[in-house]
Amino acid sequence: MNTDMATKKIKISIFLLWGVVSALSMAYAKYEYKIDEPMYPYGQYESDTSAKLVRGITNAFYAWIELLQTPIRMSEGPRNHVVTGVLLGVPYGIFRFAGRTIVGVYEIVTCFVPQPPIFSPIQGDVL
């Protein structure tokens, strides 16, 4: 007999708890949560993450171009010549090669967090 009374009390308390929760949820039915607003316009997040992934892959796999491109660019111009390209361009090209490779790997790993580019893309003809 005691168990019947206990189950009846449990059923009544569950029913009352359900009623209270229902009443509270109706009170906040028209509240607009900020979590419902998208952080990006539709499709912008996907576009930013895919652009970062492609940029990271490009930087990681084509960073070796800096070894050739930097000395050539440093040897061009009226005040520069081949010696400037060799003495300053080669070490600077190695530095840019390492930096572009590290940034490329970083952008591949963190492609799901969109951010502006760290390096601008490689432009122009190499040779």
N, C-alpha and C positions, 0 to 999 in steps of 0.2 A: 504494500500500500504506500509505503514511503517513496518507492521508486516512481510510482505513477504521479505523485505530487511533485517530485523533483523534475520529471520530464515535462509536466505541465508548466511549471515555473520557467523552465528553460525555453519552451516554445513561446510563452508569453513575452519573455524578455527579448528573444530574437525578433519577434513581431514588433515590439515597441522600438527596438533599436533600428529596425528597418524603416519604420515610420519616421523616426527622427532624422535619419540620414536622407530619406526622400524629401522631407520638408526642407532641410538645409540645402540640398542640391537644387530645389526649385527656387529658393531665395537668390541663388547666385546664377541662375540660368542665363540672364542677359549680360553678365559681366564678360567683357572681352579681354581675354588673356593675351599678354604680349608674346607669349610663346607661340601663339597661333600665327603671328605675322611672320612671313618668311624673311630671313636675313638678306637674301639676295632676290632679285627678280627671277621669275621662272626661267630656268636654264642658264642663268649667269654663273652659278656655283660650278656646274658641270663644265662650262666653258672655261672658267678660270683654272680649275684643277687640271683639265686636259691640256690647256696651254702651258701650265707649269710643268707637267710631266714631259711634254714634247720638248720644252726648253731645256729641261734637265738632261734628257737623253742626248739632245744635240750638243750641249755643252760638254757632257762627259765623253762622248765618242769623237767629237771634232775639235777637242782642245789642242791636239797636236798641231793644228794649223797655225797656232800662235807661235810655234817654234820657227816657222818660215815667214809668216806675215809680219811679225814685229820687227825683225831686222831689216826687211825690205822697206817697210814704211819709215823706219828711222833713218835709212840711208837716202831717202828721197828728199827733195827740197833744195833751195838755193844755198842754205847754210850747212847742209849735211852732206856727207859722202860715204863711201864704202867703209872707211875706217870707223866712222861713228856707228854705222849699222852693225859692224862686227863687235866692236868693244862695248857698246851700250845696248844694242838691240838683242844680242844673243842672251845675255843674263836676264834682261827684262822679258824676253820671250819665254825663257824657262820659268820665270816667276809667274807670268800670266798663264802659261800652260798648267802649272800646278794649281793656281787659284781657280781657273775655269773648270778643271777636273773635280776639285773638291766641291765647288758650288754646284756642279752638275749632279754629283752623287747626292748632295744635300737636297736638291730640288726633287730628285727622283724619290728619295725616302719620305720627304714631307709634302708630296704632291697633293694630299687631301686638305692642306691648309693653304688656301690661296693668298698670295702676296705679290707685290710688284717685283719685277725682275731685278736681280742683283747685278748681273752683267748684261750689257746690251748685246744683241746677237752679232756674230761675226759677219761683216759686210765687205763687199768688194772682191776683186780678183786677188788671188794669192800670188800667182806668177804672171 
